[in-house]
Amino acid sequence: MMQWRGGALMLGAALVAVSVGAQAQSGGDTIKKIEEYRQALADGNPADLWEARGEDLWKQKRGPKNVSLERCDLGKGPGVVKGAYAELPRYFADADRVMDLESRLLHCMTTQQGMTRAEALKVPFGDGEKRSDMEALSAYVAGESRGVKMNVSQAHAKERQAYALGQKLFYYRGGPHDFACATCHGEANKRIRLQDLPNLTETKDAQKAYTTWPAYRVSQGELRTMQWRLNDCFRQQRFPFLEFGSDTSVALLTFLARNANGAEFNAPAIKR
Ligand code: HEC
């Protein structure tokens, strides 16, 4: 559903015009046009609102223990947010697990702020008036890695395990259509309707895909995280619901993030 928030109205109308006009045109034109609108709006990305709310949530004393997240260690030391997202997922000794950003936030919210898992995940993905704290926090933390080169480690055995599992999952075919991620994302120039499908086995596409999430989705009027992106692709694959922070989720995120190594992180972005 389109939410008429801030700059979304103008871009939304523009995109509708583009996609209608595009039906008679080649896909290349459409993509070029969307790219132009994206650039025109780069200075007024509504994702800023999520980032600001996330920063506020990070600093607020919350939960039964009434503490902020400013002691949360995202991998670069307690409270260090700058550049943290570009190195996630990573191994955390205190949990003896590889964690992506959302798993780590969940860990800090439960262990430090004393929330239950259910409380912390009350609204995993926002929907209009139901705003997600998790998405806002993710937007804030991710934004603090803008301009930082992706640098996901494979030094720890569990990091290598997570990557190997993610790779296996990427090529694993299943569900009623016998789809793997690779079915839709393993070849160049594939598309569903007007949407270009990135070839995630290609370094350039893989880097671009990973470094542009979270993103403000114009078509939904919501900020969406990479975690959401995976959930939506699971749905397209007719797979069961992807459990938040599960080993499957962390493994796929490790695979995608590591494959983006070397590219400059540039999100929250704006997408159709
Ligand atoms: C049935 C086809 C299909 C399958 C299977 C599928 N996806 Fe997708 N994927 C899509 C579509 C459609 C998009 C959105 C493209 C758009 O909006 O421009 C997308 C987008 C993405 C993106 C974001 C790309 C970008 O540049 O923004 C990532 C990352 C991704 N998928 C990963 C996966 C992973 C990992 C799996 C397996 C768990 C998977 N997908 C399975 C169809 C699929």
Boltz pocket constraint, residues with backbone or C-beta under 6 A from the ligand:
constraints:
  - pocket:
      binder: B
      contacts: [[A, 169], [A, 170], [A, 179], [A, 180], [A, 181], [A, 182], [A, 183], [A, 184], [A, 185], [A, 192], [A, 195], [A, 196], [A, 197], [A, 198], [A, 205], [A, 208], [A, 209], [A, 210], [A, 212], [A, 229], [A, 230], [A, 233], [A, 234], [A, 236], [A, 237], [A, 252], [A, 256]]
      max_distance: 6.0
